[in-house]
Each structure stands twice: as C-alpha cells, then as structure tokens.
Amino acid sequence: MKDKDGRVIYIGKAKNLRKRVSTYFSESNNQINSKTMKLVKNISNIELIVTDNEIEAFLLESNLIKRYRPVFNIDLKDQQRYTYLRITEEKFPRLLVARRNKEGNFFGPKGNIYGPFVRGSSKYLAIGLLRKLFKIRICDKLPKKACLEYYIKNCDAPCINHHVNDQYTRNISILRDILEGKNNIEKFISELEDKMKAASKLQQYEDAIEIRDTLHRLDNLRIKQKMERAINHNYEEEYIGILYNIAQNSAQVMTLHRANGIISDSKRFQFDIVGDNSLDTFIMQYCSTLSSIPRFLYVNEEPASVKTLELTLEKLGQHEVSIITVTKDSQRTEKKELMDLIVHNLHIDEFNGYYDKALLEMREVFALPTLPTVIDCFDISNFGSSFAVGACVRFVNGKPQKSAYRRFKIKTILNQDDFAMMHEIVKRRYSAFTTSNQDNDTRYDNDLKLPDLIVIDGGKGQLHSATEAILDLKTDIPCISIAKEREEIFTQFSNIPVILSKKSAALKLLQYLRDEAHRFGLQYNRILRRIS
C-alpha cells in the first residue's frame, strides 16, 4: 500500500487478497481500529505480487518490510539498552563496562566480553558491587604507591603488596566463573555468610555490617544466575511472550534466547495492531534478523499459521524448527517457569508504562473481570427542568481523554427526575454501539470502544437507573456509583456501600472522574443558559 507520494506505507499478505483488501474499506466492519483507519486514509495506490504458496508469501513479506521499512508494519527496534562487562587482559585485570561504537563493535582495551545483562542492574554491579566484592583495582595505570581504594578496603593494592597477587588472580577467576555461569553464586554467598557470622562473634561489627550489606546487594546477581542454570542439551531456544494492550491498539513482546541452557539475551519490542500485524508476523520478522534460527520457539499463544511458520523458518534455518505453545495452564516445567517470568515482566512493564496503581486497586476492590483501562463517568447537571443536561467523560489509563467527552441535552424527561435522566443519557451514550441510529449531540466516533467500567455520580438510585439502561442495550459493562456526602461507593451486587481509605489511589481517581464529569456538565449547562 502506497501513499500519494509513492512511498510504501504498509505491506501485508493474504490467501484471498480481494477479501483482505475489502475489509479495510468496508463501512460495516466494526473491527477496524483507529490506527488502521489512519492507514486507510493515507492509501493512494495498492500493488500486489502473487506467490505460489504461503511460505513464499511469508519470506517475501519479510524481505519487503526490511527493504522499505513501512511506517505501519512491525518495526523491530529494540526498546532497551544492554550492558556488557569486560575483564581486561592485563597483569592485574580490571572489570569495565564494555561499550559499542555505531557499527556495533566493542571498543576499548582488550579483554573478554560478558553479557548482555538485562534490566539495567549490571551497570551498577560493574562499577560498584563486583569491584568491591572481589577487590578489583580501578586505576588505569598501576600506581607506585597504594591509593585511596586500598585504605577504604576496596582494593588489596596488588601494585605494592606482592603477597596478595595469588589472591587477586583467584578472585578474577571466581568472577569469570560467575559471569559465565560456571560457578554457583550460592556457594559464594554461603562463604560470605560464614564470614559475617565469624566477624559478629569476634565483635567485629563494622566488618559484619559491611558483609551483610554486600549480601543484600547480591540479590540481583543471585536472581540472574538462577535463570542461567545449565541443563544438558545443545539446542538453541527462543522464548517469545506477547501481551496485548487493547486500549492502545498495541502489543508488547519480550524475548529470551537460551543456548546450552544459558539465557544469553533478552529483548523487548512494541508494535501497533494495524492491518494483519500479529504474533505470526512478529515471529517471522524477528527470527529473520537472528544470526541463526533456533531449533525450538516457545510462545505463550499459538500463532494462527503455526505449520506454515515452521516450514518457512525451516527453509531459512536449513534445519527442523518446532513452535511450541506454553500457556498459563500448561504443566509446570522449567520452560513454563521461564514463560511465566516473561509474562510477569510484560505485565510489570505494561503497568509501569501505561497504568496507574489506582486501576489495579479498582480491579481488586470491585472484583472487575479486567483492568479498567477505559472508564466512563456520567453526571446530571440541571437548573430546574428547563436546563437539564448530562455529561460523560472518559479516562484512559487513569488520564482524561477529552476527545471522547460527550454532553447531552435531556430530551425525553420533562420533570426534574435525576434517575430517569441518568437512564436516558447512559442509554443514548451506548446505543450507537448496538444500533445504527446516532444522536448528533453524542458526536459518536466509530473508533471508540465500550468502556471497561462505568462510574455514576450519585447513589444507589442513580446506579440502578444506569444499570437498567445497560441491560436494555443487552450489554454487560460493570457499573458503580460514588455518592458525594460520605464518598460511599455502591456496586451492582450489594446494598452495602464500599468505603475506601482517604489515602486510597482508587478513591482519588474516582473523585477526579466525578469532579471532571461535574465540571464538564456544569460548563454545558452554563452555555445553554447564556445563549437562551
């Protein structure tokens, strides 16, 4: 697909091109999201290439994406930087952070490279903890006399204390084994614990405290090596976990590479759900960038074209390839533990990147089926029966999405009945999702979705009216209400209100929603009174 300037903006494949292309331009297709609509608006020309089979289609798609890098296809730009460590080739080796140039080659003094190390902790370990643990020198050139590091017990000064040379060499050897995964960090920790207890018995409390703090810092390294325990096989394995963010129309992906039982690399990616961008497409693009195709690929959901993918990757790798699905219900194995670890990290990254902790609290307190990433809040603002209006505000990931705010003139209720008014505006707000009739004042957008949670400004009566409207539309959206006087929160399934702590993040977000809906409705009310 090309834009008006002839630039390739999207490349896709399909068994039935007519059917696939028509879905982009069909007005009745409610599955098209906002990002796909943006793609469609920029399409000026469509070119096609016919292949003999699905394998050729996969390969051609992958090659064309690499060549043209279309803006709407999956872009495999790594989303994190990695830290590498170097032990130098010197008489008394140093431990340094290894750095790359623009071409990806390491520069600096000669030495062995270890890594990559993920999650950012290794840099801290390199410049602080590991040097201190193993008494490794930090000077660029050997000094003629002991420096400050010797006096603060961070280095044994092998430059002047020749009797410690063998110990220095031994420490470097232990460090190499730990970084290579040959030596179990647990043994080293056990030795430190014995030294700490001995120092405490001798009332050498400063030394004991120093060892205790060192043990605390070693937790990161202990966790890393736990993941790197070796098993006896020679196959390369790739673990690929995917987590979808429906509100953002995007997907987060994390990969782990394991060879000879050692996890040697991890990467994170994000791509937009546009066209037929999917796990299948990602796997094809990702594996074609690797220096060698892994024998086994473990995924947390089964690709749509798993057999075709396997055959395509076998053609690329010149060996058999198996794609194995490991789900949360799979039997507990080491591979299941690794996949759980990936999914857990994806959830952490997702929450840290998009979600407020208030959303997590809401899901738990109100027993919601999903995380309420999209919340709509309704309020009635009336000045007698003459100026009665309703307002709906939408928060996405805990933040206002003002383009989705809606306001309503009350049309069917002539008297001052807040309950009936609430029923009207809730039903009108979502009727567009279930019928073809759309009110002008709702400014309905086809790319908007039903919310994960509805919040009503009011008590049990307003909540009951809103719930009835939702049932009338044959939809099933969780609904709660918040009353102003005592900040009581009512749910659909209990007459007893929920009282949250004043410090509760969920309560603060609900108050923000309620106040924003009130402000938006009052603003509309004032506009109508001013122009009447």
C-alpha positions in Angstrom: 0.0 0.0 0.0 1.4 3.4 -1.0 0.6 7.0 -0.2 0.2 9.8 -2.6 3.9 10.3 -2.9 4.5 6.7 -3.8 6.1 5.7 -0.5 5.3 2.2 0.7 3.4 2.6 4.0 2.2 -1.0 4.6 2.9 -4.5 3.3 0.6 -7.4 4.0 -0.2 -10.9 2.8 -3.4 -12.9 2.4 -4.7 -16.1 0.8 -7.6 -14.1 -0.6 -6.5 -10.6 -1.5 -9.9 -9.4 -2.6 -11.4 -10.3 0.8 -8.5 -8.9 2.8 -8.3 -5.6 1.0 -12.1 -5.1 1.1 -12.1 -5.3 4.9 -10.1 -2.1 5.1 -12.7 -0.1 3.1 -15.9 -1.7 4.4 -18.0 0.8 6.3 -19.8 -2.1 8.2 -16.6 -3.5 9.6 -16.5 -2.6 13.3 -13.2 -4.4 13.9 -11.1 -1.7 12.3 -9.3 0.4 15.0 -8.2 4.0 14.8 -4.7 3.2 13.7 -6.0 1.0 10.8 -8.3 3.9 9.8 -5.4 6.2 9.8 -3.6 3.8 7.4 -6.7 3.6 5.1 -6.9 7.4 4.9 -3.3 7.5 3.6 -3.6 4.8 1.0 -3.4 6.2 -2.6 -2.4 3.1 -4.5 -2.2 -0.7 -3.9 0.2 -3.0 -5.7 0.2 -6.8 -5.5 2.6 -9.7 -6.0 1.3 -13.3 -6.5 3.3 -16.1 -4.9 3.0 -19.9 -5.4 2.5 -20.7 -1.7 2.2 -19.4 1.8 5.9 -20.0 2.6 7.0 -17.7 -0.3 4.5 -15.1 0.9 6.0 -15.1 4.4 9.5 -14.8 3.0 8.6 -12.1 0.5 6.7 -10.1 3.1 9.7 -10.2 5.5 12.2 -9.1 2.8 10.0 -6.3 1.6 9.4 -5.0 5.1 13.2 -4.9 5.7 13.7 -3.2 2.4 11.1 -0.5 2.6 10.5 -0.2 6.5 6.8 0.8 6.1 5.6 3.0 8.9 2.5 0.8 9.6 4.3 -2.5 9.8 6.0 -4.0 12.8 9.3 -2.2 13.4 11.8 -4.3 15.3 13.6 -1.5 17.1 14.9 -2.8 20.4 13.3 -0.8 23.2 16.1 -1.2 25.7 19.9 -0.9 26.0 22.0 -3.7 27.3 25.1 -3.6 29.5 28.1 -5.7 28.7 31.1 -6.3 31.0 34.8 -6.7 30.1 37.6 -8.3 32.1 40.8 -6.8 30.6 43.9 -8.7 29.5 46.3 -7.2 31.9 48.8 -8.3 34.6 46.1 -7.3 37.2 42.9 -7.4 35.2 40.2 -4.7 35.6 36.4 -5.0 35.4 34.9 -2.4 33.0 31.6 -1.7 31.3 32.1 -2.6 27.6 30.8 -0.1 25.1 29.9 -0.4 21.4 30.5 2.0 18.5 27.9 2.9 15.9 28.8 -0.2 13.9 28.0 -2.4 17.0 31.7 -3.3 17.6 33.2 -3.1 21.1 36.0 -0.6 21.6 38.4 -0.1 24.5 41.2 -2.3 26.0 41.5 -6.0 25.0 39.6 -8.5 27.2 36.8 -11.0 27.4 33.2 -9.7 27.0 30.3 -10.9 29.2 26.7 -10.3 28.7 24.4 -8.8 27.6 22.9 -8.2 31.1 19.3 -7.0 31.2 17.1 -4.9 33.4 19.8 -2.3 33.9 21.3 -3.7 37.2 24.6 -4.9 35.7 26.0 -1.4 35.2 25.6 -0.8 38.9 27.2 -4.1 39.6 30.1 -3.4 37.3 31.1 0.0 38.6 30.4 -0.8 42.3 29.4 -4.1 43.8 31.6 -6.6 41.8 34.7 -4.5 42.1 34.2 -4.1 45.8 33.3 -7.8 46.3 36.4 -9.1 44.5 38.9 -6.3 45.5 39.4 -5.3 41.8 41.5 -2.3 41.0 40.0 0.7 39.2 43.2 2.6 38.3 44.0 3.0 34.6 47.8 2.5 35.3 49.4 0.7 38.2 50.4 3.4 40.7 53.8 3.4 42.6 52.0 3.6 45.9 48.7 2.5 47.4 45.8 4.8 46.6 42.6 5.7 48.5 40.9 2.5 47.3 43.3 0.5 49.4 42.7 2.4 52.6 38.9 2.1 52.3 39.3 -1.6 51.7 38.0 -1.7 48.2 41.4 -3.0 46.8 44.2 -5.0 48.2 46.8 -3.0 46.2 48.5 -5.8 44.2 50.7 -3.0 42.8 52.7 -2.9 46.0 51.5 -5.9 48.1 53.0 -8.8 46.1 51.8 -11.3 48.7 48.2 -10.7 47.5 48.9 -11.4 43.8 47.7 -15.0 44.0 44.5 -14.0 45.8 43.9 -11.3 43.2 44.2 -13.9 40.4 41.9 -16.3 42.3 39.3 -13.5 42.7 39.4 -12.8 39.0 39.0 -16.5 38.3 35.9 -16.7 40.6 34.4 -13.6 38.9 34.9 -15.1 35.4 33.1 -18.3 36.5 30.2 -16.4 38.0 29.8 -14.2 34.9 30.0 -17.3 32.6 27.5 -19.2 34.8 30.0 -21.9 35.7 30.2 -21.1 39.4 27.1 -21.1 41.5 26.7 -17.8 43.3 25.0 -19.6 46.2 28.4 -21.1 47.2 30.0 -17.6 47.2 27.1 -16.2 49.3 27.4 -19.1 51.7 31.1 -18.3 52.3 30.2 -14.6 52.9 27.5 -15.6 55.4 30.1 -17.7 57.3 32.5 -14.7 57.4 29.7 -12.4 58.6 28.8 -14.8 61.5 32.5 -15.1 62.4 33.0 -11.4 62.4 30.0 -10.9 64.6 31.3 -13.5 67.1 34.6 -11.6 67.2 32.6 -8.4 67.8 34.0 -7.0 64.5 30.6 -5.4 63.9 31.7 -3.0 61.2 33.0 -5.9 59.1 29.8 -7.9 59.8 27.6 -5.0 58.7 29.7 -4.5 55.5 29.3 -8.2 54.6 25.5 -8.0 55.4 25.0 -5.1 53.0 27.0 -6.9 50.4 24.7 -9.9 50.7 21.7 -7.7 50.2 23.2 -6.3 47.0 24.0 -9.7 45.7 20.3 -10.5 45.4 20.2 -9.2 41.8 23.1 -11.4 40.8 21.6 -14.4 42.6 18.3 -13.9 40.6 20.2 -13.6 37.3 22.2 -16.8 37.9 19.0 -18.7 39.0 17.7 -18.0 35.4 21.1 -19.2 33.9 21.4 -22.6 35.5 22.7 -25.0 32.9 21.0 -28.1 31.6 22.5 -30.8 29.4 21.3 -30.1 25.8 22.8 -28.3 22.8 19.7 -26.8 21.2 19.1 -23.1 20.9 15.8 -22.0 22.3 13.8 -18.7 21.8 11.1 -17.8 24.2 8.6 -15.2 22.9 5.9 -13.8 25.1 3.2 -11.3 23.9 0.8 -9.1 25.9 -1.9 -7.0 24.2 -3.0 -3.5 25.2 -6.5 -3.2 23.7 -6.9 0.4 24.8 -3.7 1.4 23.0 -4.2 -0.9 20.0 -0.7 -2.2 20.6 1.2 -5.3 21.7 4.2 -5.7 23.9 6.7 -8.5 23.2 9.6 -9.9 25.3 12.0 -12.5 24.0 14.6 -14.6 25.8 17.4 -16.5 24.0 18.8 -19.6 25.6 21.7 -21.7 24.2 23.3 -24.7 26.1 20.9 -23.9 29.0 22.2 -20.3 29.4 20.0 -17.3 28.9 22.2 -15.1 26.9 20.0 -12.3 25.6 16.6 -10.6 26.2 14.8 -8.0 24.1 11.6 -6.0 24.3 9.5 -4.7 21.4 6.3 -2.9 20.8 4.2 -2.8 17.7 0.8 -1.3 16.7 -2.2 -3.6 15.9 -2.6 -2.4 12.3 -3.8 -4.4 9.4 -2.7 -8.0 9.9 0.2 -7.2 12.3 0.2 -10.2 14.6 2.3 -12.6 16.5 2.9 -14.6 13.3 4.3 -11.5 11.5 6.4 -10.6 14.5 7.9 -14.1 14.8 8.8 -14.1 11.1 10.3 -10.6 11.2 12.2 -11.3 14.4 13.6 -14.7 13.5 14.8 -13.5 10.1 17.0 -10.9 12.0 18.8 -13.6 14.1 22.2 -15.0 13.1 20.7 -18.5 13.4 17.2 -19.8 13.6 16.6 -21.5 17.0 15.6 -25.2 16.9 12.7 -24.5 19.3 10.5 -21.5 19.7 8.3 -21.3 22.8 5.3 -18.9 22.7 2.5 -18.0 25.1 -0.2 -18.2 22.4 -0.4 -20.3 19.4 0.3 -18.5 16.1 -2.5 -18.5 13.6 -0.3 -20.1 10.9 1.9 -22.3 13.1 2.6 -25.0 10.5 3.4 -22.5 7.7 5.7 -20.6 10.1 7.6 -23.7 11.0 8.1 -24.7 7.3 9.2 -21.1 6.5 11.7 -21.0 9.3 13.0 -24.4 8.4 13.7 -23.1 4.9 15.6 -20.2 6.4 17.5 -22.1 9.0 18.1 -25.3 6.9 17.0 -27.4 9.9 13.9 -28.6 11.6 12.0 -25.9 13.7 9.3 -26.5 16.2 7.0 -23.8 17.6 5.6 -24.9 21.0 2.8 -23.1 22.9 3.3 -22.7 26.6 0.2 -21.3 28.3 -0.7 -20.5 31.9 -2.5 -23.8 32.1 0.5 -25.9 30.8 2.1 -28.4 33.1 4.7 -27.0 35.5 8.1 -27.3 33.9 11.3 -25.2 33.6 10.0 -23.9 30.3 6.7 -23.0 31.9 8.6 -21.1 34.7 10.5 -19.1 32.0 7.4 -18.3 30.1 5.7 -17.2 33.4 8.7 -15.0 34.1 8.4 -13.3 30.6 4.6 -12.7 31.1 5.2 -11.4 34.6 7.8 -8.9 33.2 5.4 -7.8 30.5 2.7 -7.1 33.0 5.1 -5.1 35.1 6.3 -3.1 32.1 2.8 -2.6 31.0 1.6 -1.3 34.3 4.7 0.9 34.8 4.3 2.3 31.3 0.6 2.8 31.0 -1.4 2.1 34.1 -1.9 3.9 37.3 -1.8 1.8 40.5 -5.4 3.1 41.1 -6.6 0.9 38.3 -5.1 -2.2 39.9 -6.7 -1.3 43.2 -10.1 -0.9 41.5 -9.9 -4.2 39.8 -9.2 -5.9 43.1 -11.7 -4.0 45.3 -14.6 -4.2 42.9 -13.7 -7.7 41.6 -13.7 -6.5 37.9 -13.2 -9.0 35.2 -10.5 -6.9 33.5 -8.3 -4.0 34.4 -10.4 -0.8 33.9 -8.2 0.9 31.5 -11.1 2.7 29.9 -13.6 4.3 32.4 -16.6 6.5 31.5 -18.2 8.7 34.2 -21.7 10.2 34.0 -23.2 13.2 35.7 -26.5 15.1 35.5 -26.5 18.9 35.7 -29.8 20.6 35.9 -31.1 24.1 36.7 -34.8 23.3 37.2 -36.4 21.3 34.4 -35.6 24.0 31.8 -31.9 23.5 31.7 -31.2 19.8 32.2 -28.1 18.3 30.6 -25.9 15.2 31.0 -22.2 14.8 30.7 -19.9 11.8 30.1 -16.1 12.0 30.5 -13.7 9.2 29.6 -10.4 8.4 31.3 -7.9 6.0 29.5 -5.2 4.5 31.7 -6.1 6.9 34.5 -5.9 10.1 32.4 -8.6 12.2 30.7 -9.2 11.5 27.0 -11.0 14.8 26.2 -11.7 13.8 22.6 -14.1 11.2 24.0 -16.0 13.5 26.3 -19.7 13.7 25.4 -22.6 16.0 26.5 -26.3 15.6 26.2 -29.5 17.7 26.2 -32.1 15.9 28.2 -34.8 15.1 25.6 -37.4 12.7 27.0 -37.7 13.8 30.7 -39.8 16.9 31.3 -39.8 17.0 35.0 -36.8 17.1 37.4 -36.1 13.4 37.7 -32.4 12.7 38.1 -32.9 8.9 37.9 -34.8 9.0 34.6 -32.3 11.5 33.2 -29.4 9.2 34.1 -31.2 6.3 32.4 -31.6 8.4 29.2 -28.0 9.6 28.8 -26.5 6.2 29.6 -28.7 4.6 27.0 -28.1 7.3 24.4 -24.3 7.1 25.0 -24.0 3.5 24.1 -27.0 3.0 21.8 -24.6 3.8 18.9 -22.7 0.6 19.7 -25.8 -1.6 19.3 -27.9 0.3 16.7 -27.3 2.3 13.6 -29.1 5.4 15.0 -26.7 8.0 16.3 -27.7 11.2 18.1 -26.0 14.3 16.8 -25.1 15.6 20.2 -23.2 12.5 21.1 -20.7 13.0 18.3 -20.2 9.3 18.1 -16.8 8.1 16.7 -16.6 4.7 15.1 -13.1 4.0 16.7 -14.4 4.4 20.3 -14.9 1.3 22.3 -17.2 0.3 25.1 -15.6 1.1 28.5 -14.3 -1.4 31.0 -16.1 0.4 33.8 -18.9 2.9 34.1 -18.9 5.3 37.1 -22.1 7.2 38.1 -22.1 10.4 40.1 -24.8 9.6 42.7 -26.1 7.0 45.0 -27.9 3.6 44.7 -30.9 5.1 42.8 -28.7 6.6 40.0 -26.7 3.4 39.8 -30.0 1.3 39.4 -31.1 3.6 36.6 -27.8 3.3 34.8 -27.7 -0.5 35.2 -31.2 -0.7 33.7 -30.1 1.3 30.7 -27.1 -1.0 30.2 -29.4 -4.1 30.4 -31.8 -2.5 27.9 -28.9 -2.4 25.4 -28.1 -6.0 26.0 -24.5 -5.1 27.0 -22.6 -6.2 30.1 -20.4 -3.4 31.5 -19.5 -3.2 35.2 -21.1 -0.2 36.8 -20.5 1.6 40.1 -21.6 4.9 41.7 -20.0 7.3 44.1 -22.1 9.5 46.4 -20.7 12.8 47.4 -21.6 13.2 51.1 -19.6 10.3 52.6 -17.8 9.2 49.4 -19.7 5.9 49.6 -19.3 3.7 46.6 -22.2 1.5 45.5 -21.9 -1.6 43.3 -24.5 -3.6 41.4 -24.3 -6.7 43.6 -24.6 -5.3 47.1 -26.7 -2.8 49.1 -23.8 -2.2 51.4 -21.6 0.6 50.2 -17.8 0.3 49.9 -15.8 2.8 52.0 -12.3 3.4 50.8 -9.5 5.0 52.8 -9.0 8.7 52.1 -5.4 7.8 51.0 -6.7 5.2 48.5 -5.4 5.7 45.0 -8.6 4.2 43.6 -10.8 6.7 45.6 -8.7 9.7 44.4 -9.1 8.6 40.8 -12.9 8.1 41.3 -13.1 11.6 42.8 -11.2 13.0 39.9 -13.6 11.3 37.4 -16.6 12.6 39.4 -15.3 16.1 39.6 -14.4 16.2 35.9 -17.8 15.0 34.9 -19.5 17.6 37.1 -17.3 20.4 35.7 -17.9 19.3 32.1 -21.7 19.1 32.6 -21.9 22.4 34.5 -20.0 24.1 31.7 -22.5 22.9 29.2 -25.4 24.0 31.4 -24.0 27.5 31.7 -23.5 27.7 27.9 -27.2 26.8 27.3 -28.4 29.3 29.9 -26.2 32.0 28.4 -27.5 31.6 24.9 -31.2 31.1 25.8 
